[in-house]
Amino acid sequence: MEAKETILNTEDIHKATDLISAELGKPVIIENKNFELVSYSSTFEDFDQTQQKTILSKKCPSFIIDRLKKEGIVSRLDKNPDPIRVHPIEELGFHQRVVIGAKHLGHTVGYVWVQESDRWMEEDEMALLEEVTPHIGQLIHHMYAKTNAKEGRKEELLWQLLHHEYGSESQFRHDASLADLGIPERFSVVVFSVTAPQYINLLEYLEETVHRFKRHRSLYYLTSEFQMVLVLEGKSNDKFSSRDLARDFIDSVKYEIGEESFYHFLIGVGKEYTSLYYMRKSFLEALEVIETANFIGPRPESMPREFSKLGIYRYVAALYEKNSSEDYYSEDLLILIKKDAEKQTDLLRTLEVYLANNGKGKQTAQELFIHPNTLNYRIKQIQEITNIDFADFNMKAYLYTELLLLNNVDSYYQRYKAASL
């Protein structure tokens, strides 16, 4: 009884784990309801293969979880307050053990596993485990309540910083210190936004990628209804390291969820900064990229995701509004649209690729999959039927911007097409 009272009076879950293990004389592991490691007995080294993997990776292997669910053990733990003996699964390195659900206010918050490969537990040992497990459930609940409160405070502080609700940087640093919020010395803000409400579930998959990424890299993330905002921390003395980290993370997301799902995200990357004063600026830059992408509806990979590379894309919305309000059209582009429609030529696309490649014939021909002589013929045709002067930089810059609108804003192209008839 003395051992039970000692366990019930212990407020440290790691100490409680060691006390249970010492009293039972067996290795003990405690997991939360998601089978993630909470604590394990530090005085025992005789863990089986599955428990070793759990300790190293901080989570029970997924194939074991699937097996336990398939055999109905997980559902029994939720419904049954008594310990359950789970027989060995030798081929998976899973020795015989006893497991009991740790509950708090009637809800399962975790599991207590006792390995009994050397001998079965006696009735009095089972009774002890059953009597102390509610206290373990309470400790698990309190542990995560504290963590969630601290994480909630961190999120609140970051949102306030992104929305410029802090009067001074010194006040923010003080509050961040109290909330145990590490302040990055070099950072970039990245925003993921779903393209439509029906894809909101993708944010859950994105969050899983974030958790895997956080094991090796430093980042904070915030979620709203249709967006996720990430603050990626670079190395203090390594210029552009947070930008490179953003690129790595985006590549990881694309790999994890697949291209089809990936392109249901609009992604913006703000510039890298080294002062907290500019965190909001990086956030607004990321949002501007997303707003621009949402406006033009770009083809996959056609528009830069990084604000620093946005370039002329920053002005397409303003140009669209001006041209639409004045009912303006480029006569040269109207001529090419009409020619393509009548003769099934591809002059408009040729012009776009030629300008995008800065007039480099070899690159343009390769991208269009045509012979250089065919390209030269098309360029000659364009010069003959329009007033385009390829030696005039201003004209080329203007035409390229118009072409961005034509090829990305469908309604704008339809207006041009109708005007050319």
C-alpha positions in Angstrom: 0.0 0.0 0.0 2.9 2.3 0.7 4.0 2.0 -3.0 0.6 2.8 -4.2 0.3 5.9 -2.0 3.7 7.1 -3.2 2.7 6.8 -6.8 -0.6 8.5 -6.2 1.1 11.4 -4.5 3.7 11.9 -7.4 3.0 14.8 -9.7 5.9 14.0 -12.1 4.8 11.5 -14.7 8.4 10.3 -15.3 8.9 9.6 -11.6 5.6 7.9 -11.5 6.6 5.7 -14.4 9.8 4.6 -12.6 7.9 3.9 -9.4 5.4 1.7 -11.2 8.2 -0.1 -13.0 10.2 -0.6 -9.8 7.1 -2.0 -7.9 6.2 -4.4 -10.7 9.8 -5.3 -11.6 9.1 -4.8 -15.3 9.7 -2.3 -18.1 6.9 0.3 -18.4 6.1 2.6 -21.3 3.4 5.3 -21.2 1.9 6.7 -24.4 -0.7 9.3 -25.2 -4.0 8.5 -27.1 -2.1 8.9 -30.4 0.4 6.3 -29.3 3.1 8.9 -29.0 5.7 8.4 -26.2 5.1 10.2 -23.0 7.4 8.4 -20.6 9.3 5.2 -20.1 11.0 3.5 -17.1 14.6 4.7 -17.1 15.9 1.9 -14.8 15.1 -0.9 -17.2 17.0 -1.7 -20.4 15.2 -5.0 -21.3 12.8 -3.4 -23.8 11.7 -5.5 -26.7 12.2 -4.5 -30.3 8.9 -2.7 -30.6 9.5 -0.7 -27.4 13.0 0.2 -28.5 11.6 1.7 -31.7 8.9 3.5 -29.7 11.6 5.1 -27.5 13.8 6.1 -30.4 11.1 7.5 -32.7 8.9 8.8 -29.9 5.9 6.9 -31.3 4.7 3.3 -31.5 5.4 1.9 -35.0 2.4 2.3 -37.2 2.3 -1.4 -38.2 1.8 -2.3 -34.5 -0.9 0.3 -34.1 -2.7 -1.1 -37.2 -2.4 -4.6 -35.8 -3.8 -3.6 -32.4 -6.7 -1.8 -34.1 -7.4 -4.7 -36.4 -7.6 -7.1 -33.4 -10.0 -4.8 -31.6 -7.6 -4.1 -28.7 -7.8 -0.3 -29.1 -11.6 -0.3 -29.0 -11.6 -2.6 -26.0 -9.2 -0.3 -24.1 -11.6 2.7 -24.7 -14.6 0.7 -23.4 -13.0 -1.5 -20.8 -11.3 -0.1 -17.6 -9.6 -3.3 -16.9 -6.0 -4.3 -18.0 -5.8 -6.3 -21.1 -3.1 -9.0 -21.7 -1.8 -8.7 -25.3 -0.1 -11.9 -26.6 3.2 -11.7 -28.4 3.6 -11.0 -32.1 7.0 -12.6 -32.5 7.5 -11.7 -36.2 7.1 -8.0 -35.3 9.4 -8.1 -32.2 6.4 -7.5 -29.9 6.7 -9.4 -26.6 3.8 -10.2 -24.4 2.6 -7.3 -22.3 -0.3 -5.9 -20.3 -1.9 -2.6 -21.4 -4.5 -0.5 -19.7 -6.2 2.7 -20.9 -5.4 5.8 -18.9 -8.6 7.9 -18.6 -9.4 11.4 -17.4 -13.1 12.5 -16.9 -14.2 9.4 -18.8 -12.0 10.0 -21.9 -9.0 7.9 -22.8 -5.9 10.1 -22.8 -3.2 7.5 -23.0 -2.1 3.9 -22.4 0.2 2.2 -19.9 2.2 -0.7 -21.2 3.9 -3.3 -19.0 6.2 -5.8 -20.7 5.9 -9.2 -19.0 8.0 -11.5 -21.2 9.9 -13.0 -18.2 6.8 -13.8 -16.1 3.1 -13.0 -16.0 1.9 -10.3 -13.6 0.2 -11.5 -10.4 -3.4 -10.5 -9.4 -2.2 -8.0 -6.8 0.1 -6.4 -9.4 -2.8 -6.1 -11.8 -4.8 -4.6 -9.1 -2.1 -2.0 -8.3 -1.8 -1.1 -12.0 -5.6 -0.6 -12.2 -5.7 1.5 -9.1 -2.8 3.9 -10.1 -3.7 4.3 -13.8 -6.5 7.0 -13.2 -3.7 9.1 -11.6 -1.6 8.5 -14.7 -4.5 9.7 -16.8 -4.7 12.9 -14.7 -0.9 13.5 -15.1 -1.1 13.0 -18.9 -4.0 15.5 -19.1 -2.3 18.1 -16.9 0.9 17.7 -18.9 -0.8 18.4 -22.2 -3.0 21.1 -20.7 0.2 23.0 -19.7 1.7 22.4 -23.1 -1.4 23.5 -25.0 -1.7 26.6 -22.8 2.0 27.5 -23.5 1.6 26.7 -27.2 -1.6 28.8 -27.3 0.2 31.7 -25.8 3.0 31.3 -28.4 0.4 31.4 -31.2 -1.3 34.5 -29.7 2.1 36.3 -29.5 3.0 35.4 -33.1 -0.4 36.6 -34.4 -0.1 39.8 -32.6 3.4 40.4 -34.0 2.2 39.6 -37.6 -0.6 42.1 -37.1 1.6 44.8 -35.5 -0.3 44.8 -32.2 2.9 45.1 -30.1 4.0 48.6 -29.0 7.6 47.7 -28.7 10.1 45.0 -29.5 11.3 44.9 -25.9 7.8 44.2 -24.6 7.4 41.4 -27.1 10.7 39.9 -26.2 9.8 39.9 -22.5 6.4 38.2 -23.2 8.0 35.7 -25.5 10.5 34.8 -22.8 7.7 34.1 -20.4 5.9 31.9 -22.9 9.1 30.1 -23.8 8.8 31.3 -27.4 12.2 31.2 -29.1 12.8 34.4 -31.1 14.4 33.7 -34.5 17.4 35.9 -35.5 16.8 35.2 -39.2 13.5 34.2 -40.6 11.1 34.1 -43.6 7.3 33.9 -43.4 5.5 31.4 -45.7 1.8 31.2 -46.3 -0.1 28.2 -47.7 -3.7 28.9 -48.8 -6.1 26.4 -50.3 -7.5 27.4 -53.7 -11.1 26.5 -52.7 -13.1 25.6 -49.5 -13.5 21.9 -50.7 -9.7 21.4 -50.3 -9.6 22.6 -46.6 -8.8 19.0 -45.5 -5.4 19.4 -47.2 -4.4 21.6 -44.3 -4.5 18.5 -42.1 -2.0 16.7 -44.3 0.1 19.9 -44.4 0.2 19.9 -40.6 1.5 16.3 -40.6 4.3 17.4 -42.9 5.0 20.3 -40.5 5.4 18.0 -37.6 7.8 15.7 -39.5 9.8 18.7 -40.6 10.0 20.2 -37.1 12.0 17.2 -35.9 15.0 18.5 -37.8 14.3 22.2 -38.5 13.1 25.2 -36.4 9.7 26.6 -37.3 6.5 27.9 -35.9 3.1 27.6 -37.6 -0.3 29.2 -37.2 -3.6 28.1 -38.8 -6.7 30.0 -39.8 -9.8 28.7 -41.6 -8.2 28.4 -45.1 -4.6 29.1 -44.5 -1.4 28.1 -42.6 1.2 30.6 -41.8 4.8 29.4 -41.0 7.7 31.3 -39.6 10.8 29.5 -40.7 14.0 30.2 -38.7 17.3 30.3 -40.6 20.8 30.2 -39.2 21.8 33.5 -37.7 25.0 33.9 -39.7 23.9 32.2 -42.9 22.3 34.6 -45.3 19.2 33.3 -47.2 19.2 30.2 -45.0 15.5 30.7 -44.0 14.7 31.2 -47.7 16.5 27.9 -48.5 14.6 26.3 -45.7 11.3 27.5 -47.2 12.2 25.9 -50.5 13.1 22.6 -48.8 9.8 22.7 -46.9 7.7 23.4 -50.1 9.5 20.5 -51.9 8.8 18.2 -48.9 5.1 19.1 -49.0 4.9 18.5 -52.8 6.6 15.1 -52.3 4.4 14.1 -49.2 1.0 14.9 -50.6 1.6 14.4 -54.4 1.4 16.9 -57.3 -2.4 16.7 -57.8 -3.1 17.8 -54.2 -0.1 20.1 -54.0 -1.5 22.4 -56.8 -4.6 23.0 -54.7 -2.4 25.3 -52.6 -1.4 28.9 -53.4 2.0 29.5 -51.7 3.7 32.7 -50.9 7.2 33.2 -49.5 8.1 36.5 -47.9 11.6 37.9 -48.0 14.2 37.0 -45.3 14.7 39.4 -42.5 16.8 39.7 -39.3 14.6 42.0 -37.2 11.3 41.2 -35.6 10.1 44.6 -36.7 9.9 43.2 -40.3 8.1 39.9 -39.5 4.8 41.5 -40.5 6.4 42.8 -43.6 7.5 39.3 -44.6 4.0 38.1 -43.8 2.4 40.8 -46.0 4.8 40.0 -48.8 3.8 36.3 -48.7 0.1 37.4 -48.8 0.8 39.6 -51.9 2.2 36.6 -53.7 -0.9 34.6 -52.9 -3.2 37.5 -53.9 -1.4 37.8 -57.2 -1.5 34.0 -57.9 -5.2 34.0 -57.0 -5.9 36.8 -59.4 -4.1 35.4 -62.5 -4.8 31.7 -61.8 -1.4 30.6 -62.9 -0.5 27.3 -64.6 1.5 25.0 -62.2 5.0 26.4 -61.5 4.5 29.3 -64.0 4.5 32.1 -61.3 7.2 32.7 -58.7 6.3 31.8 -55.1 8.9 34.0 -53.6 8.1 37.7 -53.3 11.7 38.6 -54.1 11.2 37.0 -57.5 7.7 38.3 -58.2 9.0 41.0 -60.5 6.5 42.2 -63.1 3.8 40.0 -61.7 3.3 42.6 -59.0 1.7 44.9 -61.5 -0.5 42.7 -63.6 -3.6 43.3 -61.5 -3.2 47.1 -61.7 -2.6 46.8 -65.5 -5.7 44.6 -65.8 -7.9 47.2 -64.0 -6.5 50.1 -66.1 -7.0 48.4 -69.4 -10.4 47.1 -68.6 -11.6 50.5 -67.4 -10.4 52.1 -70.6 -11.4 49.3 -72.8 -7.9 49.2 -74.1 -6.3 46.5 -76.4 -2.9 46.1 -77.9 -3.4 46.3 -81.7 -0.3 44.1 -82.2 -1.7 41.3 -80.0 -5.1 41.6 -81.7 -3.5 41.0 -85.0 -1.7 37.9 -83.8 -4.8 36.4 -82.2 -6.7 36.9 -85.4 -3.9 35.4 -87.5 -3.7 32.3 -85.2 -7.5 31.8 -85.4 -7.6 32.1 -89.2 -4.5 30.3 -90.3 -4.0 27.9 -87.3 -0.6 29.4 -86.6 1.0 29.7 -83.2 2.4 33.2 -83.3 1.0 34.5 -80.0 2.6 31.6 -78.0 5.8 32.0 -80.0 6.0 35.7 -79.0 5.4 34.9 -75.4 8.1 32.2 -75.2 10.5 34.3 -77.2 10.1 37.3 -74.8 10.3 35.1 -71.7 13.6 33.8 -73.0 14.9 37.3 -73.6 15.1 36.8 -77.4 17.3 33.7 -77.2 16.5 31.7 -80.2 18.0 28.3 -79.2 16.2 28.2 -75.8 12.9 29.4 -77.4 13.0 26.8 -80.2 13.8 24.0 -77.6 10.9 25.1 -75.4 8.5 25.2 -78.3 9.9 21.9 -79.8 10.5 23.5 -83.2 13.5 23.9 -85.4 15.4 27.2 -85.1 14.6 27.9 -88.8 10.9 27.5 -88.0 11.3 30.0 -85.1 13.1 32.5 -87.4 10.3 32.2 -89.9 7.6 32.9 -87.2 9.5 35.9 -85.8 9.8 37.3 -89.3 6.0 36.8 -89.8 5.4 38.7 -86.5 7.5 41.6 -87.6 5.9 41.8 -91.0 2.3 41.9 -89.7 2.7 44.0 -86.6 4.6 47.1 -85.4 6.6 45.1 -82.8 10.2 46.2 -82.6 12.3 43.6 -80.8 15.1 46.2 -80.3 12.8 48.3 -78.1 13.1 47.2 -74.5 10.0 49.1 -73.3 7.8 47.6 -76.0 9.0 44.1 -75.1 8.4 44.6 -71.4 4.9 46.0 -72.0 4.0 43.2 -74.4 5.3 40.5 -72.0 3.1 41.9 -69.2 0.0 41.9 -71.6 0.8 38.3 -72.5 0.9 37.4 -68.8 -2.7 38.6 -68.5 -3.8 37.0 -71.7 -2.5 33.6 -70.9 -3.4 33.6 -67.2 -6.7 35.6 -66.9 -9.2 33.7 -69.0 -11.8 36.6 -69.1 -9.1 38.9 -70.4 -8.2 36.6 -73.2 -11.9 36.2 -74.1 -12.2 40.0 -74.3 -9.2 40.1 -76.7 -10.5 37.3 -78.8 -13.9 38.9 -79.2 -12.3 42.2 -80.1 -10.1 40.5 -82.8 -13.2 39.1 -84.7 
